[in-house]
Amino acid sequence: MPTSVISYIIRRLLAAVGLVVVISMITFAIFYLLPRLAGASPETLATRYVGRAATADTVRVTAERLGFYDPLYVQYWDWLKGVVLGTTIDTGAGTVQCPAPCLGYSFRNQEPVTPQVLDRLPVSFSLAIGAAVLWLIVGLSVGILSALRRGSFFDRAAMTFALAGVSMPIFWTGLVALAIFSYQLGITPPGGSYTPFTENPVQWAYGLLLPWITLALLFSAQYARLTRAGMLETMGEDYIRTARAKGLRERTVVTKHGLRAALTPIVTIFGLDFGLLIGSAVLTETAFGLPGLGQMAVDATGSNDLPQVLGVVLLIAVFVAVANLVVDLLYAVIDPRVRTR
Amino acid sequence: MGESGSGKSVSSMAVMGLHTSRSARISGSIRLDGQELVGAKQDDVRRLRGQKMAMIFQDPLSAMHPFYTVGNQIIEAYRIHNQVSKKAARAHAIDMLDRVGIPEPRSRIDAYPHQFSGGMRQRAMIAMALSCDPSLLIADEPTTALDVTVQAQILDLIRDLQQEFDSAVVIITHDLGVVAELADDIVVMYAGRGIEQGSAEAIFNAPEHPYTWGLLGSMPRFDRPPTERLLPIKGTPPSLIRVPSGCAFNPRCEFSDRVRGDACTTERPELLPAGSGTGAHVGHGAACHLPTAERQQVWAQEISPRLA
C-alpha cells in the first residue's frame, strides 16, 4: 500500500475521532452549560436527581455528589474519562461499577446507561439494515430503469410514485400500513412485535417486515430520484460515448461505465443516511412500537434523563462518524482520483 | 472543416452509429469498405465500431473513464473484437502505448487518466482507437483542447500512424492550420451540408465558394503585418432550427447580389463540379449559384490579392 493511501486513512481516522469529540462537547454543553447560562444553579440541576420531597440539604449533597459544583470542564473531563476508562458511580445508596465505555448512570432507571443502550441497539440496527437492503434494491433499479427509458410510461409512473413516496410522512404511511396489513388483513403482525434475530430469524424478519417496507418506501423514492438524475448525467458524459465508440455492448456500457460512475455519489449519501438512521428512526420506531434507540432518545428527553440522552446522542454521533469514515475509505476504493490527491 | 455548429461532429457520429437512435433520423448512404451503414442492424454497426472504424475526441480528459486505468481501457477496446487472453491484450496495449510515443509504457499502463498530461492522454486515446487496427479513424478536433506546442506533436503522430497503419483518417476541425498540415481532401461544411469539396490544393489555391474565401480571409498569418485587420465573415452561423431559405449562406454572402434573380434566397444550390475538373481539381465541387467562370474570376481578381 503506498504511503499516500496510508496517510489518507490516518487522516480520515483522526477526523472521525475529532468529529465524535466535538459532538460530545456540543451535546454536553447543551445539557449542562445552557441551563447554567440560563441562570440555573447547581442545586436546581440536582433537584432532578432527588425525590419530590427532598430537603435543601439532600439537594446540596446530591449536587456535590454529582459534581455540579465543579467547573464545567472538570465535569466534562470526568464524563469523558468514564467513557474511555470506565468509572465507579456513587448513587447515594451505594456505589455501582460502570466499566468502559461508561456513558453515565441513569438515576431514573437506577442503572448505567451503556447496557440499556446496547439493549436497544440491535433493534435499531435490524430496522435500519433491512430497510436499507430493500430501498437500495428498489431505489437503484427503479432509478436506473427510469434513466434508461427516460420519458417512457415507466419513467413517468415511477417518478410520480417517487414524488408521492417522498411527500408522505412516515408516521402516516406507517399507521396506514399497520391499519391495513396488520389489523384489517392480518397478514403482518401487529405493532410492537420484535423478536431478536438470535432467537428466531424468521420471526425477526416477519415482525420487521412492515416497518422495513414503510421506511424503505420513503428512502426508495429518494434513491430512485437520485439514481435517475445521476444516471442521466453520467450517460451524457464523453467517456460513455468513448465506451460506445469502442463497440461495447450497450449493457456493458451502462453497467461497467455508466453505473460505476453514477453510483459514487450515492455511496456517500447512503453511508450518511444509514449512520444517521440507526439513531433517528424515531417516527418508525414509535409508529410500530419498536424499542429502538430513537424511541429511547425521545423517552429520555421527555423524562429529563440527561445521562441517557447524552449517552444515546454520543452513540449516534459515533455511528454517523463511522459511517462517514467508511464512506471516505470506500471513496478511495471507488474513485482513483481521491487516492492520489 | 467548418465553424462550430456546421454539422461536422454530427456527421461523424452518424458514420459511427453513435447518434441517439431514438431521436435521430438518418437517410442517404454511408458506406464503409462498400458496406452500407444506414439502415444496417445496430448490432452489426456495433461490431464494426472500434474494429473497422474508430474515433478520437476533442477532450481526452472527459473522453476517458476516470475510474479505470489507461491500460484497462485500451485492453477493453482490444478484447471486444479480439479473442485473446488478458496477458496478450496487456502486451498489445503496452506495444500500442509505445507506438504512440508514451515513455515507459510498461509502468504508465497502470496509471489513471488524471495522472497523464493532456498530450499524453490524447496519445493514449489514439492508442486505444488504433488498438484494433481500424481502416477508418475519425478524429474529432483532436487538438482543440491541447497546448499549442502539443498540438503539433499530436498532428505529427496522427500523420505518422496513418502511414504506419495505412488507415483512412477523417479529421474534423475548424483550424485551417490543421487542415493544411494533414489533409489530402477537404470538405467545407456550412449549416449541416458540404458546400465545397476538393483536394487540399484546390481548396487552398483555387477555392470557389464565398464561404471558403471568407474562412481563408479570417485566418491570422505571420507573413502579414500584425497591424492589418483580419477579415472575418460577417454575421453569425445560422440556427439549424431555422436555416435560411435557398442558400444557407446567403444572409452573410458578399456576392449574392451578383447572382441574377433571387436564386440565392429561393433555391438551394447543388454541389456541382467546379474548377477545371483536371489535375488538382479532380473531384472539386462547390455549391454556389455564381457561375464557375465568374467565381474563378472573383477569386483571381478580388480575393486572392487580398490574401497574398
HADDOCK unambig.tbl for C-alpha pairs under 7 A between the chains (distance, minus, plus):
assign (segid A and resid 238 and name CA) (segid B and resid 62 and name CA) 5.53 0.50 0.50
assign (segid A and resid 238 and name CA) (segid B and resid 63 and name CA) 4.65 0.50 0.50
assign (segid A and resid 239 and name CA) (segid B and resid 62 and name CA) 6.04 0.50 0.50
assign (segid A and resid 239 and name CA) (segid B and resid 63 and name CA) 4.19 0.50 0.50
assign (segid A and resid 239 and name CA) (segid B and resid 64 and name CA) 4.98 0.50 0.50
assign (segid A and resid 239 and name CA) (segid B and resid 65 and name CA) 5.25 0.50 0.50
assign (segid A and resid 242 and name CA) (segid B and resid 63 and name CA) 5.98 0.50 0.50
assign (segid A and resid 245 and name CA) (segid B and resid 49 and name CA) 5.77 0.50 0.50
assign (segid A and resid 245 and name CA) (segid B and resid 50 and name CA) 6.01 0.50 0.50
assign (segid A and resid 245 and name CA) (segid B and resid 54 and name CA) 6.65 0.50 0.50
assign (segid A and resid 245 and name CA) (segid B and resid 55 and name CA) 6.62 0.50 0.50
assign (segid A and resid 246 and name CA) (segid B and resid 49 and name CA) 5.79 0.50 0.50
assign (segid A and resid 246 and name CA) (segid B and resid 50 and name CA) 4.23 0.50 0.50
assign (segid A and resid 246 and name CA) (segid B and resid 77 and name CA) 5.53 0.50 0.50
assign (segid A and resid 247 and name CA) (segid B and resid 46 and name CA) 4.89 0.50 0.50
assign (segid A and resid 247 and name CA) (segid B and resid 47 and name CA) 5.85 0.50 0.50
assign (segid A and resid 247 and name CA) (segid B and resid 49 and name CA) 4.66 0.50 0.50
assign (segid A and resid 247 and name CA) (segid B and resid 50 and name CA) 5.30 0.50 0.50
assign (segid A and resid 248 and name CA) (segid B and resid 80 and name CA) 6.69 0.50 0.50
assign (segid A and resid 335 and name CA) (segid B and resid 67 and name CA) 5.66 0.50 0.50
assign (segid A and resid 336 and name CA) (segid B and resid 67 and name CA) 5.95 0.50 0.50
